[in-house]
Amino acid sequence: MEIKLDWLNKIKPGNTMRFLNLEYVETDGDIYKLKATFPPETTNPMNMVQGGMITAALDDATAMVVISAYDFKIGPLTTDLHVLFHRPVKVGEAMIEVKIIKLGRKLVTVEGKLYNAENKLAATLLHTIQPSEPPEGPNPFDTN
């Protein structure tokens, strides 16, 4: 299975992806590397990136890999997001690594890891997805 993510740097389907400037960086074996940029609007009262914003970045990154794996023919219906926070994240760039654990017809399990600017693990997401038919209308992932 070949998963292509170059399209993500041209088309950012969804406001959160544009807001966090989610970009594909490279593929290393079965790991897909993406970059997110957290703007100042994502901070909590301690001036660190708020946990929900970190979760949103991981959710979008893992979903885009899954959508690409299904050749843009399905939409990811999240059934569970489980996030572990390991350390704070500062405003600015962070790297995300995504790995598909199981890609099935009825269930997908994917892992996302977010690394802070010092390349230290800051959060881990375990994302469970039910592959679903996309809604009627134009395909938001159309790469043509």
Phi and psi in radians as a Rosetta constraint file:
Dihedral C 1 N 2 CA 2 C 2 CIRCULARHARMONIC -1.937 0.35
Dihedral N 2 CA 2 C 2 N 3 CIRCULARHARMONIC 2.170 0.35
Dihedral C 2 N 3 CA 3 C 3 CIRCULARHARMONIC -1.917 0.35
Dihedral N 3 CA 3 C 3 N 4 CIRCULARHARMONIC 2.116 0.35
Dihedral C 3 N 4 CA 4 C 4 CIRCULARHARMONIC -1.869 0.35
Dihedral N 4 CA 4 C 4 N 5 CIRCULARHARMONIC 2.303 0.35
Dihedral C 4 N 5 CA 5 C 5 CIRCULARHARMONIC -2.153 0.35
Dihedral N 5 CA 5 C 5 N 6 CIRCULARHARMONIC 0.116 0.35
Dihedral C 5 N 6 CA 6 C 6 CIRCULARHARMONIC -0.990 0.35
Dihedral N 6 CA 6 C 6 N 7 CIRCULARHARMONIC -0.555 0.35
Dihedral C 6 N 7 CA 7 C 7 CIRCULARHARMONIC -1.015 0.35
Dihedral N 7 CA 7 C 7 N 8 CIRCULARHARMONIC -0.505 0.35
Dihedral C 7 N 8 CA 8 C 8 CIRCULARHARMONIC -1.100 0.35
Dihedral N 8 CA 8 C 8 N 9 CIRCULARHARMONIC -0.479 0.35
Dihedral C 8 N 9 CA 9 C 9 CIRCULARHARMONIC -1.377 0.35
Dihedral N 9 CA 9 C 9 N 10 CIRCULARHARMONIC -0.234 0.35
Dihedral C 9 N 10 CA 10 C 10 CIRCULARHARMONIC -1.775 0.35
Dihedral N 10 CA 10 C 10 N 11 CIRCULARHARMONIC -0.733 0.35
Dihedral C 10 N 11 CA 11 C 11 CIRCULARHARMONIC -2.024 0.35
Dihedral N 11 CA 11 C 11 N 12 CIRCULARHARMONIC 2.153 0.35
Dihedral C 11 N 12 CA 12 C 12 CIRCULARHARMONIC -1.981 0.35
Dihedral N 12 CA 12 C 12 N 13 CIRCULARHARMONIC 1.582 0.35
Dihedral C 12 N 13 CA 13 C 13 CIRCULARHARMONIC -1.333 0.35
Dihedral N 13 CA 13 C 13 N 14 CIRCULARHARMONIC 1.881 0.35
Dihedral C 13 N 14 CA 14 C 14 CIRCULARHARMONIC 2.051 0.35
Dihedral N 14 CA 14 C 14 N 15 CIRCULARHARMONIC 2.474 0.35
Dihedral C 14 N 15 CA 15 C 15 CIRCULARHARMONIC -1.156 0.35
Dihedral N 15 CA 15 C 15 N 16 CIRCULARHARMONIC -0.607 0.35
Dihedral C 15 N 16 CA 16 C 16 CIRCULARHARMONIC -1.166 0.35
Dihedral N 16 CA 16 C 16 N 17 CIRCULARHARMONIC -0.629 0.35
Dihedral C 16 N 17 CA 17 C 17 CIRCULARHARMONIC -1.164 0.35
Dihedral N 17 CA 17 C 17 N 18 CIRCULARHARMONIC -0.653 0.35
Dihedral C 17 N 18 CA 18 C 18 CIRCULARHARMONIC -1.221 0.35
Dihedral N 18 CA 18 C 18 N 19 CIRCULARHARMONIC -0.754 0.35
Dihedral C 18 N 19 CA 19 C 19 CIRCULARHARMONIC -1.065 0.35
Dihedral N 19 CA 19 C 19 N 20 CIRCULARHARMONIC -0.705 0.35
Dihedral C 19 N 20 CA 20 C 20 CIRCULARHARMONIC -1.641 0.35
Dihedral N 20 CA 20 C 20 N 21 CIRCULARHARMONIC 0.053 0.35
Dihedral C 20 N 21 CA 21 C 21 CIRCULARHARMONIC 0.816 0.35
Dihedral N 21 CA 21 C 21 N 22 CIRCULARHARMONIC 0.921 0.35
Dihedral C 21 N 22 CA 22 C 22 CIRCULARHARMONIC -1.177 0.35
Dihedral N 22 CA 22 C 22 N 23 CIRCULARHARMONIC 2.201 0.35
Dihedral C 22 N 23 CA 23 C 23 CIRCULARHARMONIC -2.315 0.35
Dihedral N 23 CA 23 C 23 N 24 CIRCULARHARMONIC 2.485 0.35
Dihedral C 23 N 24 CA 24 C 24 CIRCULARHARMONIC -1.373 0.35
Dihedral N 24 CA 24 C 24 N 25 CIRCULARHARMONIC 2.371 0.35
Dihedral C 24 N 25 CA 25 C 25 CIRCULARHARMONIC -1.893 0.35
Dihedral N 25 CA 25 C 25 N 26 CIRCULARHARMONIC -1.032 0.35
Dihedral C 25 N 26 CA 26 C 26 CIRCULARHARMONIC -2.937 0.35
Dihedral N 26 CA 26 C 26 N 27 CIRCULARHARMONIC 2.932 0.35
Dihedral C 26 N 27 CA 27 C 27 CIRCULARHARMONIC -2.007 0.35
Dihedral N 27 CA 27 C 27 N 28 CIRCULARHARMONIC 2.321 0.35
Dihedral C 27 N 28 CA 28 C 28 CIRCULARHARMONIC -2.224 0.35
Dihedral N 28 CA 28 C 28 N 29 CIRCULARHARMONIC 1.646 0.35
Dihedral C 28 N 29 CA 29 C 29 CIRCULARHARMONIC 1.180 0.35
Dihedral N 29 CA 29 C 29 N 30 CIRCULARHARMONIC -2.065 0.35
Dihedral C 29 N 30 CA 30 C 30 CIRCULARHARMONIC -1.810 0.35
Dihedral N 30 CA 30 C 30 N 31 CIRCULARHARMONIC 0.327 0.35
Dihedral C 30 N 31 CA 31 C 31 CIRCULARHARMONIC -1.910 0.35
Dihedral N 31 CA 31 C 31 N 32 CIRCULARHARMONIC 2.235 0.35
Dihedral C 31 N 32 CA 32 C 32 CIRCULARHARMONIC -1.865 0.35
Dihedral N 32 CA 32 C 32 N 33 CIRCULARHARMONIC 2.147 0.35
Dihedral C 32 N 33 CA 33 C 33 CIRCULARHARMONIC -1.833 0.35
Dihedral N 33 CA 33 C 33 N 34 CIRCULARHARMONIC 2.266 0.35
Dihedral C 33 N 34 CA 34 C 34 CIRCULARHARMONIC -2.281 0.35
Dihedral N 34 CA 34 C 34 N 35 CIRCULARHARMONIC 2.832 0.35
Dihedral C 34 N 35 CA 35 C 35 CIRCULARHARMONIC -2.159 0.35
Dihedral N 35 CA 35 C 35 N 36 CIRCULARHARMONIC 2.419 0.35
Dihedral C 35 N 36 CA 36 C 36 CIRCULARHARMONIC -2.104 0.35
Dihedral N 36 CA 36 C 36 N 37 CIRCULARHARMONIC 2.585 0.35
Dihedral C 36 N 37 CA 37 C 37 CIRCULARHARMONIC -2.106 0.35
Dihedral N 37 CA 37 C 37 N 38 CIRCULARHARMONIC 2.000 0.35
Dihedral C 37 N 38 CA 38 C 38 CIRCULARHARMONIC -1.553 0.35
Dihedral N 38 CA 38 C 38 N 39 CIRCULARHARMONIC 2.020 0.35
Dihedral C 38 N 39 CA 39 C 39 CIRCULARHARMONIC -1.396 0.35
Dihedral N 39 CA 39 C 39 N 40 CIRCULARHARMONIC 2.949 0.35
Dihedral C 39 N 40 CA 40 C 40 CIRCULARHARMONIC -0.996 0.35
Dihedral N 40 CA 40 C 40 N 41 CIRCULARHARMONIC -0.442 0.35
Dihedral C 40 N 41 CA 41 C 41 CIRCULARHARMONIC -1.193 0.35
Dihedral N 41 CA 41 C 41 N 42 CIRCULARHARMONIC -0.130 0.35
Dihedral C 41 N 42 CA 42 C 42 CIRCULARHARMONIC -1.645 0.35
Dihedral N 42 CA 42 C 42 N 43 CIRCULARHARMONIC 0.065 0.35
Dihedral C 42 N 43 CA 43 C 43 CIRCULARHARMONIC -1.482 0.35
Dihedral N 43 CA 43 C 43 N 44 CIRCULARHARMONIC 2.716 0.35
Dihedral C 43 N 44 CA 44 C 44 CIRCULARHARMONIC -1.664 0.35
Dihedral N 44 CA 44 C 44 N 45 CIRCULARHARMONIC -3.113 0.35
Dihedral C 44 N 45 CA 45 C 45 CIRCULARHARMONIC -1.060 0.35
Dihedral N 45 CA 45 C 45 N 46 CIRCULARHARMONIC -0.320 0.35
Dihedral C 45 N 46 CA 46 C 46 CIRCULARHARMONIC -1.559 0.35
Dihedral N 46 CA 46 C 46 N 47 CIRCULARHARMONIC 0.119 0.35
Dihedral C 46 N 47 CA 47 C 47 CIRCULARHARMONIC 1.139 0.35
Dihedral N 47 CA 47 C 47 N 48 CIRCULARHARMONIC 0.474 0.35
Dihedral C 47 N 48 CA 48 C 48 CIRCULARHARMONIC -1.976 0.35
Dihedral N 48 CA 48 C 48 N 49 CIRCULARHARMONIC 2.839 0.35
Dihedral C 48 N 49 CA 49 C 49 CIRCULARHARMONIC -1.139 0.35
Dihedral N 49 CA 49 C 49 N 50 CIRCULARHARMONIC 2.262 0.35
Dihedral C 49 N 50 CA 50 C 50 CIRCULARHARMONIC -1.173 0.35
Dihedral N 50 CA 50 C 50 N 51 CIRCULARHARMONIC 2.494 0.35
Dihedral C 50 N 51 CA 51 C 51 CIRCULARHARMONIC -1.004 0.35
Dihedral N 51 CA 51 C 51 N 52 CIRCULARHARMONIC -0.631 0.35
Dihedral C 51 N 52 CA 52 C 52 CIRCULARHARMONIC -1.140 0.35
Dihedral N 52 CA 52 C 52 N 53 CIRCULARHARMONIC -0.571 0.35
Dihedral C 52 N 53 CA 53 C 53 CIRCULARHARMONIC -1.219 0.35
Dihedral N 53 CA 53 C 53 N 54 CIRCULARHARMONIC -0.691 0.35
Dihedral C 53 N 54 CA 54 C 54 CIRCULARHARMONIC -1.099 0.35
Dihedral N 54 CA 54 C 54 N 55 CIRCULARHARMONIC -0.757 0.35
Dihedral C 54 N 55 CA 55 C 55 CIRCULARHARMONIC -1.082 0.35
Dihedral N 55 CA 55 C 55 N 56 CIRCULARHARMONIC -0.724 0.35
Dihedral C 55 N 56 CA 56 C 56 CIRCULARHARMONIC -1.058 0.35
Dihedral N 56 CA 56 C 56 N 57 CIRCULARHARMONIC -0.748 0.35
Dihedral C 56 N 57 CA 57 C 57 CIRCULARHARMONIC -1.108 0.35
Dihedral N 57 CA 57 C 57 N 58 CIRCULARHARMONIC -0.776 0.35
Dihedral C 57 N 58 CA 58 C 58 CIRCULARHARMONIC -1.169 0.35
Dihedral N 58 CA 58 C 58 N 59 CIRCULARHARMONIC -0.701 0.35
Dihedral C 58 N 59 CA 59 C 59 CIRCULARHARMONIC -1.050 0.35
Dihedral N 59 CA 59 C 59 N 60 CIRCULARHARMONIC -0.869 0.35
Dihedral C 59 N 60 CA 60 C 60 CIRCULARHARMONIC -1.101 0.35
Dihedral N 60 CA 60 C 60 N 61 CIRCULARHARMONIC -0.770 0.35
Dihedral C 60 N 61 CA 61 C 61 CIRCULARHARMONIC -1.095 0.35
Dihedral N 61 CA 61 C 61 N 62 CIRCULARHARMONIC -0.815 0.35
Dihedral C 61 N 62 CA 62 C 62 CIRCULARHARMONIC -1.172 0.35
Dihedral N 62 CA 62 C 62 N 63 CIRCULARHARMONIC -0.683 0.35
Dihedral C 62 N 63 CA 63 C 63 CIRCULARHARMONIC -1.116 0.35
Dihedral N 63 CA 63 C 63 N 64 CIRCULARHARMONIC -0.693 0.35
Dihedral C 63 N 64 CA 64 C 64 CIRCULARHARMONIC -1.146 0.35
Dihedral N 64 CA 64 C 64 N 65 CIRCULARHARMONIC -0.640 0.35
Dihedral C 64 N 65 CA 65 C 65 CIRCULARHARMONIC -1.138 0.35
Dihedral N 65 CA 65 C 65 N 66 CIRCULARHARMONIC -0.747 0.35
Dihedral C 65 N 66 CA 66 C 66 CIRCULARHARMONIC -1.148 0.35
Dihedral N 66 CA 66 C 66 N 67 CIRCULARHARMONIC -0.782 0.35
Dihedral C 66 N 67 CA 67 C 67 CIRCULARHARMONIC -1.009 0.35
Dihedral N 67 CA 67 C 67 N 68 CIRCULARHARMONIC -0.750 0.35
Dihedral C 67 N 68 CA 68 C 68 CIRCULARHARMONIC -1.146 0.35
Dihedral N 68 CA 68 C 68 N 69 CIRCULARHARMONIC -0.682 0.35
Dihedral C 68 N 69 CA 69 C 69 CIRCULARHARMONIC -1.089 0.35
Dihedral N 69 CA 69 C 69 N 70 CIRCULARHARMONIC -0.550 0.35
Dihedral C 69 N 70 CA 70 C 70 CIRCULARHARMONIC -1.633 0.35
Dihedral N 70 CA 70 C 70 N 71 CIRCULARHARMONIC 0.327 0.35
Dihedral C 70 N 71 CA 71 C 71 CIRCULARHARMONIC 0.951 0.35
Dihedral N 71 CA 71 C 71 N 72 CIRCULARHARMONIC 0.666 0.35
Dihedral C 71 N 72 CA 72 C 72 CIRCULARHARMONIC 1.128 0.35
Dihedral N 72 CA 72 C 72 N 73 CIRCULARHARMONIC 0.306 0.35
Dihedral C 72 N 73 CA 73 C 73 CIRCULARHARMONIC -1.704 0.35
Dihedral N 73 CA 73 C 73 N 74 CIRCULARHARMONIC -0.129 0.35
Dihedral C 73 N 74 CA 74 C 74 CIRCULARHARMONIC -2.278 0.35
Dihedral N 74 CA 74 C 74 N 75 CIRCULARHARMONIC 2.853 0.35
Dihedral C 74 N 75 CA 75 C 75 CIRCULARHARMONIC -1.994 0.35
Dihedral N 75 CA 75 C 75 N 76 CIRCULARHARMONIC 2.562 0.35
Dihedral C 75 N 76 CA 76 C 76 CIRCULARHARMONIC -1.522 0.35
Dihedral N 76 CA 76 C 76 N 77 CIRCULARHARMONIC 2.040 0.35
Dihedral C 76 N 77 CA 77 C 77 CIRCULARHARMONIC -1.734 0.35
Dihedral N 77 CA 77 C 77 N 78 CIRCULARHARMONIC 1.872 0.35
Dihedral C 77 N 78 CA 78 C 78 CIRCULARHARMONIC -1.192 0.35
Dihedral N 78 CA 78 C 78 N 79 CIRCULARHARMONIC 2.259 0.35
Dihedral C 78 N 79 CA 79 C 79 CIRCULARHARMONIC -1.857 0.35
Dihedral N 79 CA 79 C 79 N 80 CIRCULARHARMONIC -0.383 0.35
Dihedral C 79 N 80 CA 80 C 80 CIRCULARHARMONIC -2.806 0.35
Dihedral N 80 CA 80 C 80 N 81 CIRCULARHARMONIC 2.365 0.35
Dihedral C 80 N 81 CA 81 C 81 CIRCULARHARMONIC -2.161 0.35
Dihedral N 81 CA 81 C 81 N 82 CIRCULARHARMONIC 2.101 0.35
Dihedral C 81 N 82 CA 82 C 82 CIRCULARHARMONIC -2.107 0.35
Dihedral N 82 CA 82 C 82 N 83 CIRCULARHARMONIC 2.059 0.35
Dihedral C 82 N 83 CA 83 C 83 CIRCULARHARMONIC -2.056 0.35
Dihedral N 83 CA 83 C 83 N 84 CIRCULARHARMONIC 2.341 0.35
Dihedral C 83 N 84 CA 84 C 84 CIRCULARHARMONIC -1.957 0.35
Dihedral N 84 CA 84 C 84 N 85 CIRCULARHARMONIC 2.270 0.35
Dihedral C 84 N 85 CA 85 C 85 CIRCULARHARMONIC -1.808 0.35
Dihedral N 85 CA 85 C 85 N 86 CIRCULARHARMONIC 2.200 0.35
Dihedral C 85 N 86 CA 86 C 86 CIRCULARHARMONIC -1.811 0.35
Dihedral N 86 CA 86 C 86 N 87 CIRCULARHARMONIC -0.570 0.35
Dihedral C 86 N 87 CA 87 C 87 CIRCULARHARMONIC -2.837 0.35
Dihedral N 87 CA 87 C 87 N 88 CIRCULARHARMONIC 2.835 0.35
Dihedral C 87 N 88 CA 88 C 88 CIRCULARHARMONIC -1.174 0.35
Dihedral N 88 CA 88 C 88 N 89 CIRCULARHARMONIC 2.776 0.35
Dihedral C 88 N 89 CA 89 C 89 CIRCULARHARMONIC -2.155 0.35
Dihedral N 89 CA 89 C 89 N 90 CIRCULARHARMONIC 2.297 0.35
Dihedral C 89 N 90 CA 90 C 90 CIRCULARHARMONIC -1.551 0.35
Dihedral N 90 CA 90 C 90 N 91 CIRCULARHARMONIC 2.799 0.35
Dihedral C 90 N 91 CA 91 C 91 CIRCULARHARMONIC -0.979 0.35
Dihedral N 91 CA 91 C 91 N 92 CIRCULARHARMONIC 2.483 0.35
Dihedral C 91 N 92 CA 92 C 92 CIRCULARHARMONIC 2.142 0.35
Dihedral N 92 CA 92 C 92 N 93 CIRCULARHARMONIC -2.755 0.35
Dihedral C 92 N 93 CA 93 C 93 CIRCULARHARMONIC -1.394 0.35
Dihedral N 93 CA 93 C 93 N 94 CIRCULARHARMONIC 2.546 0.35
Dihedral C 93 N 94 CA 94 C 94 CIRCULARHARMONIC -2.480 0.35
Dihedral N 94 CA 94 C 94 N 95 CIRCULARHARMONIC 2.580 0.35
Dihedral C 94 N 95 CA 95 C 95 CIRCULARHARMONIC -1.755 0.35
Dihedral N 95 CA 95 C 95 N 96 CIRCULARHARMONIC 2.526 0.35
Dihedral C 95 N 96 CA 96 C 96 CIRCULARHARMONIC -2.171 0.35
Dihedral N 96 CA 96 C 96 N 97 CIRCULARHARMONIC 2.326 0.35
Dihedral C 96 N 97 CA 97 C 97 CIRCULARHARMONIC -1.989 0.35
Dihedral N 97 CA 97 C 97 N 98 CIRCULARHARMONIC 2.282 0.35
Dihedral C 97 N 98 CA 98 C 98 CIRCULARHARMONIC -2.089 0.35
Dihedral N 98 CA 98 C 98 N 99 CIRCULARHARMONIC 2.356 0.35
Dihedral C 98 N 99 CA 99 C 99 CIRCULARHARMONIC -2.361 0.35
Dihedral N 99 CA 99 C 99 N 100 CIRCULARHARMONIC 2.231 0.35
Dihedral C 99 N 100 CA 100 C 100 CIRCULARHARMONIC -1.389 0.35
Dihedral N 100 CA 100 C 100 N 101 CIRCULARHARMONIC 2.178 0.35
Dihedral C 100 N 101 CA 101 C 101 CIRCULARHARMONIC -1.568 0.35
Dihedral N 101 CA 101 C 101 N 102 CIRCULARHARMONIC -0.807 0.35
Dihedral C 101 N 102 CA 102 C 102 CIRCULARHARMONIC -2.537 0.35
Dihedral N 102 CA 102 C 102 N 103 CIRCULARHARMONIC 2.233 0.35
Dihedral C 102 N 103 CA 103 C 103 CIRCULARHARMONIC -2.087 0.35
Dihedral N 103 CA 103 C 103 N 104 CIRCULARHARMONIC 1.697 0.35
Dihedral C 103 N 104 CA 104 C 104 CIRCULARHARMONIC -2.015 0.35
Dihedral N 104 CA 104 C 104 N 105 CIRCULARHARMONIC 3.141 0.35
Dihedral C 104 N 105 CA 105 C 105 CIRCULARHARMONIC -1.313 0.35
Dihedral N 105 CA 105 C 105 N 106 CIRCULARHARMONIC -0.550 0.35
Dihedral C 105 N 106 CA 106 C 106 CIRCULARHARMONIC -1.970 0.35
Dihedral N 106 CA 106 C 106 N 107 CIRCULARHARMONIC -0.258 0.35
Dihedral C 106 N 107 CA 107 C 107 CIRCULARHARMONIC -2.655 0.35
Dihedral N 107 CA 107 C 107 N 108 CIRCULARHARMONIC 2.443 0.35
Dihedral C 107 N 108 CA 108 C 108 CIRCULARHARMONIC -2.211 0.35
Dihedral N 108 CA 108 C 108 N 109 CIRCULARHARMONIC 2.393 0.35
Dihedral C 108 N 109 CA 109 C 109 CIRCULARHARMONIC -2.154 0.35
Dihedral N 109 CA 109 C 109 N 110 CIRCULARHARMONIC 2.239 0.35
Dihedral C 109 N 110 CA 110 C 110 CIRCULARHARMONIC -2.419 0.35
Dihedral N 110 CA 110 C 110 N 111 CIRCULARHARMONIC 2.537 0.35
Dihedral C 110 N 111 CA 111 C 111 CIRCULARHARMONIC -1.973 0.35
Dihedral N 111 CA 111 C 111 N 112 CIRCULARHARMONIC 2.399 0.35
Dihedral C 111 N 112 CA 112 C 112 CIRCULARHARMONIC -2.190 0.35
Dihedral N 112 CA 112 C 112 N 113 CIRCULARHARMONIC 2.388 0.35
Dihedral C 112 N 113 CA 113 C 113 CIRCULARHARMONIC -2.184 0.35
Dihedral N 113 CA 113 C 113 N 114 CIRCULARHARMONIC 2.272 0.35
Dihedral C 113 N 114 CA 114 C 114 CIRCULARHARMONIC -1.896 0.35
Dihedral N 114 CA 114 C 114 N 115 CIRCULARHARMONIC 2.269 0.35
Dihedral C 114 N 115 CA 115 C 115 CIRCULARHARMONIC -1.950 0.35
Dihedral N 115 CA 115 C 115 N 116 CIRCULARHARMONIC 2.390 0.35
Dihedral C 115 N 116 CA 116 C 116 CIRCULARHARMONIC -1.330 0.35
Dihedral N 116 CA 116 C 116 N 117 CIRCULARHARMONIC -3.100 0.35
Dihedral C 116 N 117 CA 117 C 117 CIRCULARHARMONIC -1.084 0.35
Dihedral N 117 CA 117 C 117 N 118 CIRCULARHARMONIC -0.384 0.35
Dihedral C 117 N 118 CA 118 C 118 CIRCULARHARMONIC -1.584 0.35
Dihedral N 118 CA 118 C 118 N 119 CIRCULARHARMONIC 0.179 0.35
Dihedral C 118 N 119 CA 119 C 119 CIRCULARHARMONIC 1.089 0.35
Dihedral N 119 CA 119 C 119 N 120 CIRCULARHARMONIC 0.568 0.35
Dihedral C 119 N 120 CA 120 C 120 CIRCULARHARMONIC -1.841 0.35
Dihedral N 120 CA 120 C 120 N 121 CIRCULARHARMONIC 2.449 0.35
Dihedral C 120 N 121 CA 121 C 121 CIRCULARHARMONIC -1.059 0.35
Dihedral N 121 CA 121 C 121 N 122 CIRCULARHARMONIC 2.133 0.35
Dihedral C 121 N 122 CA 122 C 122 CIRCULARHARMONIC -1.930 0.35
Dihedral N 122 CA 122 C 122 N 123 CIRCULARHARMONIC -0.521 0.35
Dihedral C 122 N 123 CA 123 C 123 CIRCULARHARMONIC -2.749 0.35
Dihedral N 123 CA 123 C 123 N 124 CIRCULARHARMONIC 2.583 0.35
Dihedral C 123 N 124 CA 124 C 124 CIRCULARHARMONIC -2.217 0.35
Dihedral N 124 CA 124 C 124 N 125 CIRCULARHARMONIC 2.331 0.35
Dihedral C 124 N 125 CA 125 C 125 CIRCULARHARMONIC -2.074 0.35
Dihedral N 125 CA 125 C 125 N 126 CIRCULARHARMONIC 2.322 0.35
Dihedral C 125 N 126 CA 126 C 126 CIRCULARHARMONIC -1.930 0.35
Dihedral N 126 CA 126 C 126 N 127 CIRCULARHARMONIC 2.051 0.35
Dihedral C 126 N 127 CA 127 C 127 CIRCULARHARMONIC -2.031 0.35
Dihedral N 127 CA 127 C 127 N 128 CIRCULARHARMONIC 2.135 0.35
Dihedral C 127 N 128 CA 128 C 128 CIRCULARHARMONIC -1.892 0.35
Dihedral N 128 CA 128 C 128 N 129 CIRCULARHARMONIC 2.305 0.35
Dihedral C 128 N 129 CA 129 C 129 CIRCULARHARMONIC -2.300 0.35
Dihedral N 129 CA 129 C 129 N 130 CIRCULARHARMONIC 2.455 0.35
Dihedral C 129 N 130 CA 130 C 130 CIRCULARHARMONIC -1.783 0.35
Dihedral N 130 CA 130 C 130 N 131 CIRCULARHARMONIC 1.996 0.35
Dihedral C 130 N 131 CA 131 C 131 CIRCULARHARMONIC -1.083 0.35
Dihedral N 131 CA 131 C 131 N 132 CIRCULARHARMONIC 2.259 0.35
Dihedral C 131 N 132 CA 132 C 132 CIRCULARHARMONIC -2.356 0.35
Dihedral N 132 CA 132 C 132 N 133 CIRCULARHARMONIC 2.687 0.35
Dihedral C 132 N 133 CA 133 C 133 CIRCULARHARMONIC -1.121 0.35
Dihedral N 133 CA 133 C 133 N 134 CIRCULARHARMONIC 2.384 0.35
Dihedral C 133 N 134 CA 134 C 134 CIRCULARHARMONIC -1.210 0.35
Dihedral N 134 CA 134 C 134 N 135 CIRCULARHARMONIC 2.762 0.35
Dihedral C 134 N 135 CA 135 C 135 CIRCULARHARMONIC -1.138 0.35
Dihedral N 135 CA 135 C 135 N 136 CIRCULARHARMONIC 2.804 0.35
Dihedral C 135 N 136 CA 136 C 136 CIRCULARHARMONIC -1.079 0.35
Dihedral N 136 CA 136 C 136 N 137 CIRCULARHARMONIC 2.655 0.35
Dihedral C 136 N 137 CA 137 C 137 CIRCULARHARMONIC 1.999 0.35
Dihedral N 137 CA 137 C 137 N 138 CIRCULARHARMONIC -3.021 0.35
Dihedral C 137 N 138 CA 138 C 138 CIRCULARHARMONIC -1.126 0.35
Dihedral N 138 CA 138 C 138 N 139 CIRCULARHARMONIC 2.511 0.35
Dihedral C 138 N 139 CA 139 C 139 CIRCULARHARMONIC -1.304 0.35
Dihedral N 139 CA 139 C 139 N 140 CIRCULARHARMONIC 2.033 0.35
Dihedral C 139 N 140 CA 140 C 140 CIRCULARHARMONIC -1.199 0.35
Dihedral N 140 CA 140 C 140 N 141 CIRCULARHARMONIC -0.161 0.35
Dihedral C 140 N 141 CA 141 C 141 CIRCULARHARMONIC -1.848 0.35
Dihedral N 141 CA 141 C 141 N 142 CIRCULARHARMONIC 0.246 0.35
Dihedral C 141 N 142 CA 142 C 142 CIRCULARHARMONIC -1.073 0.35
Dihedral N 142 CA 142 C 142 N 143 CIRCULARHARMONIC 2.077 0.35
Dihedral C 142 N 143 CA 143 C 143 CIRCULARHARMONIC -1.689 0.35
Dihedral N 143 CA 143 C 143 N 144 CIRCULARHARMONIC 0.127 0.35
